[in-house]
């Protein structure tokens, strides 16, 4: 017994290496997931009851920001022709934060906004009254390319997320990563959204250039 | 006899395990390389468009995938965009049935929050997509994720 203790081993004990490798193996087996579950979330409107006529929504024309995309992938933004969607996010943001004719609630909302957002209110009479009223409407043809539609939809989302994140002092990236699982992130999420609903309407495409 | 005994005394009585980690590592690499998470053949073209405002879904079990694109095998399925759910190409009216099947796989509490991830090819037109969305509305699966990859900013 004593003799074997005294004898120096000339090898490092590598027995635990196997355990480490096993741990790694199990780690990979458990955590490997497909990384493609990312995308742009959208909630479709509920099914239309054929017996109930669609609600007649009276909205001032100035509160709707119209984007039409035709089968040639050309854009018509508020009656103005555009070739590409570039820069549209800025227009969306200006439209949402216009505060042209705020009511009492909207004025109170305006006062809670950080100065950087307040300064963006252009108060144009022919643009939206306040964020609660503003609606972005995207209409396509059946022949419109999906990629172009998604680009415009993406920019509309960007405008809203920019506003939300600026309001709570995060970057847009950080705001979108909020899960809402725990209290703190839920509170931040709600604080960003409060009073500024994400109103992006996607109209049924009309039958031009498609099948 | 005595010759052999002498030799045995000098040897260690432990099995040499130094090669064991190598074997385990080989297993590890084997699994890392060969693990295919979704045993599913995609029968349609999939060039996913890029966008910037990506969100990640927390609960992956709630997601069901639908693929839309031009069939890869055009001689068999034609060149018009088709919808693939699970392993087969389906037509629009079958989507409601498919959604209900997918919903039945979920635990009862989660059935309302089923999310459809739409993996749509870049070159598809809005027509087929709108048809699919109408069916999804009929099936009351209204949470939709337009699958997309990260766009690199060129500003």
Interface residues (C-beta under 8 A of the other chain):
Chain A: X11 X14 X15 X17 X18 X20 X21 X22 X24 X25 X28 X29 X32 X33 X34 X36 X37 X38 X39 X40 X41 X42 X43 X44 X45 X46 X47 X48 X71 X140 X141 X142 X143 X144 X145 X146 X147 X149 X150 X151 X153 X154 X157 X158 X161 X172 X176 X177 X179 X181 X204 X205 X209 X210 X211
Chain B: X17 X18 X20 X21 X23 X24 X25 X27 X28 X31 X32 X35 X37 X38 X48 X49 X51 X52 X53 X54 X55 X56 X57 X58 X60 X63 X80 X117 X118 X119 X120 X121 X122 X123 X124 X125 X126 X127 X129 X130 X133 X136 X137 X138 X140 X142 X143 X144 X145 X146 X147 X148 X149 X150
